[in-house]
Amino acid sequence: MALYLVQHGISAPKEIDPERGLTTQGRAETERIAQVAKGYGIRVAKIVHSGKKRAQQTATIYHQALAVEVPLEAVAGIDPLDDVRPFAAGLDPGAGLMVVGHMPFMQRLVSWLTTGSEDMKVYQFQNSGIVCLEAEEEAGGKLDWFIKWTLNPNIS
């Protein structure tokens, strides 16, 4: 299985929605990408999110579309400015986990996993898009993570 990283869908500005829930466009794009993922037969065993409204709403859309049996779970340690290393240390590449979170955390997590540096930009996330990572075990048990594929609302 793989690790699936998702940036939440487009959210409303604080002035319109203090909790920053998904906009109509954000919901529609997330639903569209979730249906494409379903069509490809992507299997996710569990979905976690930050607990923020926009991440929870995005996670719910994916949860329903992909028919994930395990309930959604809000987890600590994946807020926008959190250190990625503690979260990364607990990842199991065989767990089929989808993580729905925020920038810059998600971008830094991909960088850390694939290069060992949080600051090296290796991928530009799009709202509602999925980045699929897999890992191969190297000698000594170290995991060598790589981007296997991405699925995004836009190609530009």
C-alpha positions in Angstrom: 0.0 0.0 0.0 1.0 3.6 0.0 0.9 6.9 1.8 -1.6 9.5 0.3 -1.1 13.1 1.2 -3.9 15.6 0.5 -4.1 19.4 0.9 -7.6 20.4 2.0 -9.9 21.8 -0.6 -10.3 25.5 -1.3 -11.6 27.2 1.9 -13.5 30.4 2.6 -11.7 33.4 3.9 -11.9 34.1 7.6 -14.1 37.2 6.9 -16.8 35.0 5.3 -16.4 31.9 7.5 -14.3 32.2 10.7 -13.8 28.4 10.7 -12.7 28.5 7.0 -14.9 25.7 5.7 -14.8 24.6 2.1 -16.2 26.8 -0.6 -18.6 25.5 -3.2 -15.6 25.2 -5.6 -13.5 23.5 -2.9 -16.2 21.0 -2.3 -16.8 20.4 -6.0 -13.1 19.9 -6.8 -12.6 17.6 -3.9 -15.7 15.5 -4.9 -14.4 15.4 -8.5 -10.9 14.2 -7.5 -12.3 11.7 -5.0 -14.5 10.2 -7.7 -11.5 9.9 -10.1 -9.5 8.2 -7.3 -12.4 5.8 -6.8 -12.5 5.1 -10.5 -8.8 4.2 -10.4 -9.5 1.8 -7.5 -7.3 3.6 -5.0 -7.5 1.7 -1.7 -7.2 3.7 1.5 -7.3 1.9 4.8 -7.6 4.9 7.1 -7.9 8.7 6.8 -6.6 11.2 9.3 -7.0 15.0 9.3 -5.9 18.0 11.4 -9.2 18.6 13.0 -9.6 22.0 11.3 -13.0 22.3 9.5 -11.6 22.5 6.0 -9.5 19.4 6.5 -12.3 17.5 8.1 -14.7 18.3 5.3 -12.1 17.3 2.7 -11.4 14.1 4.6 -15.1 13.3 4.8 -15.6 13.6 1.0 -12.7 11.2 0.4 -13.9 8.9 3.1 -17.3 8.5 1.5 -16.1 8.3 -2.1 -13.4 5.7 -1.3 -15.7 3.7 1.1 -13.1 3.7 3.9 -14.4 1.4 6.7 -12.3 2.8 9.5 -13.8 6.0 11.0 -12.1 9.4 10.3 -9.6 10.5 13.0 -8.4 14.0 13.9 -4.7 13.8 14.9 -2.3 16.1 16.5 1.0 17.1 14.9 -0.1 18.0 11.4 -1.1 21.6 11.8 0.4 24.1 9.2 3.5 25.0 11.2 4.1 21.7 13.0 7.5 20.0 12.8 7.2 17.2 10.2 9.8 14.9 11.8 7.8 13.4 14.7 4.9 12.6 12.4 7.1 11.2 9.7 8.9 9.0 12.2 5.6 7.1 12.9 4.6 6.5 9.3 4.1 2.9 8.1 4.4 2.7 4.3 2.2 -0.4 4.3 -0.7 1.1 6.3 -2.6 2.7 3.3 -2.9 6.0 5.2 -4.4 9.2 3.8 -3.4 12.4 5.5 -5.5 15.5 4.9 -3.7 18.6 6.0 -2.4 22.1 5.3 0.5 24.0 3.8 3.3 24.4 4.5 3.2 21.1 6.6 2.2 18.9 3.7 4.9 20.3 1.3 7.5 20.1 4.0 6.5 16.5 4.8 7.0 15.4 1.2 10.3 17.1 1.1 11.5 15.5 4.4 10.4 12.0 3.3 11.9 12.2 -0.2 15.1 14.2 0.4 15.7 14.3 4.2 15.4 18.1 4.1 12.2 20.0 5.0 13.4 23.0 3.0 14.0 21.4 -0.4 10.8 22.0 -2.4 10.1 18.8 -4.4 6.4 19.2 -5.1 3.8 22.0 -5.3 0.5 20.8 -3.8 -2.9 21.9 -5.2 -6.0 22.1 -3.0 -7.9 18.8 -3.0 -5.1 17.0 -4.9 -3.5 13.7 -3.9 0.3 13.0 -3.7 1.0 9.2 -3.5 4.2 8.2 -1.9 5.7 4.7 -1.5 8.8 3.6 0.3 11.3 0.9 -0.2 13.4 -0.4 2.7 17.1 0.1 2.3 19.8 -1.8 4.1 19.7 -1.1 7.8 15.9 -0.6 7.7 15.9 3.0 6.5 12.9 3.9 4.3 13.6 5.4 0.8 10.4 7.3 0.0 9.5 8.5 -3.5 6.6 10.1 -5.2 4.7 7.4 -7.2 2.0 9.6 -8.7 -0.2 12.7 -8.2 -3.8 13.5 -9.0 -4.8 17.2 -9.1 -7.7 19.4 -10.1 -5.6 21.3 -12.5 -2.6 20.6 -14.8 -1.2 24.1 -14.8 
